[in-house]
Amino acid sequence: MNLAVRLLYANNYVQYPNLSWKEFTIREDKDEIAVYCAKFDVIAFSCYIWNITPTLLVAEKIKQLNPNIKILLGGPEVSYEWQDIITHKAIDYIITGEGEIPFQQFLASYPNLDLVPNLVQQTGDHIHYNPQSVMFDVKNYANVNPYEFEAPEEIYNKVSYIETSRGCPYKCEFCLASLDNKVRYLPIDNIKSNLLYLMKHGKVIKFLDRTFNIKRDFTIDIFQFILDHHRPENIFQFEITADILHPDIIAFIQEKVPRGLFRFEIGIQTVNQNANLEVSRKQSFEKTRGVIKEVENKIELHLDLIVGLPLDTWEDTKYSFEEVFKLFAPELQLGFLKFLKGTPMREKADKHEYIYDPLPPYQIIESKYLSKSQLSDIVQLENALEIYWNKPRAYHTLKYITLHHSIFDFLLGLGKYFEARNSFHKYTLTDIFEHLNNFARFAYPHDSILHELAALDYYSYHKTRPQEQYLSEVDRPQRQHIVQTLNLNHQRYRFMILPLSFNYQNWHEHQIIHREPSLYILQYNGLDKPIHLDQHHKMLQTFYS
């Protein structure tokens, strides 16, 4: 959901009743979008790296249908290095930077636009640009709800966005947020009013603040407001800088926040301090790791790493990945350095011998630290990470690998093994577990515990009792004896009883392998993931006495 177009409409619809707004997705038919837009006099598009290409294509189609229409672009993708975009035959105007003031003056002045701040316009062969330093006073949003112009039921199944502040105190050179170091807070009453509306009508609410936890009191105040008013189905996402998370906020989380209500996105990016300093980034990984361990029992964690930062070699990348993976966050995103327009990283590209894609999203191709083939290998690792950890489908396997082998090498090998047999864009659930179990046996032929854990991941993922493979059940007489002795309800549920060569309970609780036989029982109800019946652990051990 695009917050920008909603805010621009909210600011201007009263004064300009002929103004309207519409949101499309990049999957919608481009011709249909063009037909809808061609009936207007002026169309304004909000542009980002993920939509600029289809936006320009739609603009061309609109002009074919109505040559007299005027097309205005705004947003971060056209705010910098806009010279090529404005020469595009379908584009008439561009607004650079923050849009509220220029767009309002555009509406007030149209079609005499020479004095509109930060407006680029092309007339024939002449390009006119009126750069000015203007900054919108966010206090003007005191009574604005950008979501009031749509049916409330349309909000529920989408991620809705809310901003409490603009700007970022940090200067990370790969990020556009670093260009605005003045943090401005919206009126607190407005924040709470809009938050209350989204809690009532929405489900997942994401805060757009680049560092939500800058101010201790503000953070706790918003957290408490959420606790006082949220609905059971609400989930709240925040971008957090972990190494500055105040102890009082941590204490508040432990004392009051229920598990699973909050989701923290934490950008670690790299563990290499030299790489951090090279991009003007300040971070203590030790503090970050400590904070993550302090809140992981309450907060769902999403951690980010960036591949390709200056001075990060193959070994540095491997080290960062393995250190961060050891935190076992439910989601780890392995992104690749992008050279966004306007960022200092573009200016440093030659210094580090970067080659990057000239088209959006401007992703790294190679550098003096990572070759093209090495980056291609890491892409395969990243694909395996998405399929097997972030879903998650191989929790036991990957956790065991991390503690006993190299998780970087394992996922790299698994990614290559997978791609040699399937496309990463077309595969079945059967393919996923077949490749996992076969690769574990192929690459680690003597690690029988790994083979058993890979099989457990297969059996644990299905909602109904799956076909028996990779690890055989106990024989029928023993199975019947166990079901009767434990009084398992075989009329209501289906069970899988698997013999293991190690103590699963000890592994599950302490991540330590004890070589003693045990049984692993899964209970399937056909609707949810199976339950591991660990409450029978002591009794199960008697079957091996």
C-alpha positions, -999 to +999 in steps of 0.1 A: +000+000+000+015+033-011+013+058+017+026+087-005-003+089-029-028+086+000-011+115+018-010+137-013-046+131-019-056+137+017-038+171+016-055+183-016-089+167-023-110+193-005-095+222-025-094+202-058-125+181-061-115+167-095-085+151-079-087+113-075-063+085-067-059+049-077-035+021-067-024-006-092+000-036-088+029-044-111+010-077-120-020-059-135-025-057-172-006-026-185-032-019-212-060-019-188-042+005-165-035+028-194-072+028-205-082+038-169-056+066-168-062+080-203-094+098-193-076+123-170-058+155-179-028+149-157-015+116-142+010+116-114+029+084-106+048+075-074+081+059-086+104+034-069+130+009-081+105-019-082+079-001-103+097+024-125+100+001-155+063-008-158+054+028-149+073+041-180+057+014-201+022+024-189+031+061-195+039+053-232+006+034-236-013+063-220+002+088-245-007+065-274-043+066-262-043+103-254-014+124-267-026+155-249-024+140-214+004+153-191+024+128-170+041+138-138+065+115-119+076+117-083+092+095-057+128+084-048+135+068-081+132+100-100+144+125-074+181+119-083+198+115-117+165+124-134+181+137-166+175+106-186+140+101-173+128+136-183+139+130-219+116+100-221+090+109-247+061+101-225+072+121-194+063+158-191+072+166-155+092+153-125+090+164-089+122+157-070+124+152-032+096+154-007+064+159-025+039+177-004+048+213-011+057+210-048+026+189-056+003+213-039+019+242-058+017+222-090-021+219-086-024+255-077-003+268-106-011+244-134-005+249-163+019+278-155+045+258-136+078+277-138+078+287-102+069+253-087+098+243-064+118+212-074+098+207-106+115+195-137+097+201-170+105+196-206+092+219-233+104+209-267+142+206-264+144+228-233+145+213-198+136+237-169+144+228-133+136+249-103+156+235-074+146+249-040+152+239-004+116+232+009+106+210+038+071+201+046+061+207+082+048+173+093+028+189+121+003+198+093-007+161+095-024+167+128-059+158+115-051+136+085-059+100+081-045+088+048-066+055+049-100+071+053-106+072+015-109+035+010-133+008+022-120-005+056-124-041+045-097-034+018-071-028+045-073-061+064-055-084+040-027-060+031+003-047+049-006-011+060+021+015+066+023+042+091+051+068+097+057+085+130+088+103+119+109+113+088+146+113+084+173+091+098+201+100+122+226+077+105+246+082+073+249+047+058+261+055+022+241+027+005+208+040+018+186+069+006+175+076+041+210+088+050+204+119+028+179+133+053+196+135+088+170+157+104+145+135+122+110+151+123+082+136+143+045+138+134+020+150+160+016+122+186-022+125+187-023+120+149+000+090+152-022+074+178-054+082+160-042+066+127-027+037+146-060+031+163-078+031+129-053+006+114-056-016+144-093-017+141-094-024+103-060-038+095-040-068+104-002-063+097+009-027+105+044-017+095+061+014+108+082+032+082+106+049+106+141+041+096+151+038+133+120+035+154+138+033+187+158+066+187+138+080+216+132+058+246+101+076+259+085+078+225+091+041+218+077+030+251+047+053+247+038+038+213+044+003+226+020+009+255-006+024+233-005-007+211-008-030+241-038-010+253-057-011+220-046-038+197-067-067+185-055-103+188-048-107+151-027-075+148+010-078+141+034-048+143+066-044+124+094-020+134+128-012+120+151-013+150+187-004+155+195-031+181+228-019+195+212+013+208+180-003+221+176+012+256+176-012+286+143+003+297+127-007+264+141-042+268+127-044+303+093-031+290+093-058+263+101-086+289+075-074+314+046-064+292+048-074+255+032-108+246+052-131+224+046-127+187+029-093+188+060-073+176+083-080+147+117-063+146+136-058+114+173-054+123+198-044+097+231-060+106+244-058+070+280-070+078+301-080+108+332-066+092+339-033+110+362-021+082+333-024+058+310-006+081+334+023+085+339+025+048+302+032+043+300+056+073+280+030+093+284+027+131+274-006+146+286-029+174+278-065+165+285-076+200+259-053+214+235-062+186+239-099+193+234-093+230+202-074+225+188-100+201+194-127+226+176-106+253+144-101+233+142-132+211+119-149+235+093-122+229+100-107+195+098-122+161+131-113+144+140-105+108+177-099+103+193-083+072+227-088+056+241-070+025+264-089+002+290-068-017+298-039+007+333-023+002+361-043+017+339-074+023+357-103+006+344-139+002+358-148+036+343-117+052+309-125+037+311-161+049+321-150+084+293-125+086+267-150+074+278-177+098+279-154+128+245-140+121+229-173+113+240-186+147+214-162+161+187-185+145+163-156+138+131-169+121+140-149+090+174-139+076+174-118+044+206-120+024+204-089+001+228-077-025+243-042-026+223-019-048+236+014-062+205+036-057+204+069-074+215+097-051+235+076-027+272+081-020+278+045-030+274+055-066+301+081-062+324+054-047+318+028-074+350+035-093+371+035-062+361-001-054+360-012-091+323-019-089+303-030-119+265-028-113+234-033-134+225+001-151+188-008-148+167-010-117+173-023-091+210-014-099+224-045-082+261-053-079+276-075-107+312-076-094+338-056-075+375-058-065+364-079-035+339-103-050+340-117-086+310-122-108+312-160-103+314-156-065+284-134-064+265-159-086+274-186-061+260-165-032+228-160-052+224-198-052+231-198-014+205-171-010+179-192-029+185-222-007+182-199+024+148-187+012+135-222+004+148-241+035+152-216+064+129-186+058+098-207+050+109-228+072+113-263+059+147-275+073+149-262+108+165-293+124+189-298+095+202-262+093+204-257+131+225-289+134+247-279+105+254-245+120+265-261+153+286-289+137+296-278+102+297-247+080+262-234+073+276-212+046+292-241+028+261-263+033+236-238+019+260-230-010+263-267-018+226-273-014+218-243-036+240-256-064+227-291-060+191-278-062+197-257-093+213-285-111+180-305-108+153-278-107+146-242-114+145-220-083+113-206-098+095-239-104+096-268-080+074-289-058+074-297-021+085-332-030+115-317-049+124-296-018+127-325+006+141-349-020+170-326-027+176-318+010+178-355+020+198-366-010+223-338-007+228-345+030+237-381+021+258-371-009+278-343+008+280-357+043+279-395+038+292-404+073+270-381+094+240-403+101+225-378+126+223-352+099+205-378+077+180-385+105+174-348+111+168-341+074+142-369+075+126-353+106+123-321+087+104-339+060+080-356+084+076-325+105+065-302+076+034-320+064+000-315+079-011-350+070+009-382+076+033-383+046+046-412+026+073-431+045+107-423+031+143-412+041+138-428+076+117-459+082+092-463+111+095-488+138+082-522+128+044-529+130+044-550+163+065-524+181+043-496+167+011-513+180+027-519+214+037-482+216+003-469+206-014-491+231+010-485+260+009-447+255-029-448+249-025-428+217-058-418+200-054-436+167-091-431+159-088-393+158-051-388+148-024-403+126+010-410+140+045-414+128+069-433+152+105-430+141+136-446+157+166-423+162+202-431+170+205-401+194+186-385+223+162-361+205+150-345+237+184-335+247+191-321+212+159-302+212+164-286+246+202-281+247+214-286+211+238-313+223+240-347+207+240-377+230+244-410+212+216-430+228+186-445+209+152-427+213+118-426+196+103-396+179+065-395+177+046-371+155+008-366+158-011-354+126-046-339+126-047-331+089-051-293+095-020-281+112+017-289+114+022-321+134+028-321+172+059-337+186+048-358+216+077-351+238+057-355+270+061-392+266+099-390+265+107-410+297+082-437+288+096-439+253+130-445+267+118-477+283+112-492+249+150-492+246+158-504+281 
